[in-house]
């Protein structure tokens, strides 16, 4: 998982705000929406696989997935949490 030192320097590529690890309740809610077929990333691609981790922007509106212990900090791959 992402260590505290790395988490301290990671920033959102869109607005440069701080990121924090998504908590279990947010991931459960997001994975429920994914299972229902209701989640797309910013590029419009439907998310079909559940997420085990993610980084949330400090305004709690965007999540960047962590896949195979690597944060995917690409704007097009981010997930809007506004509708979740």
Order of alpha helices (4+ residues) and beta strands (2+ residues): alpha-beta-alpha-beta-beta-beta-beta
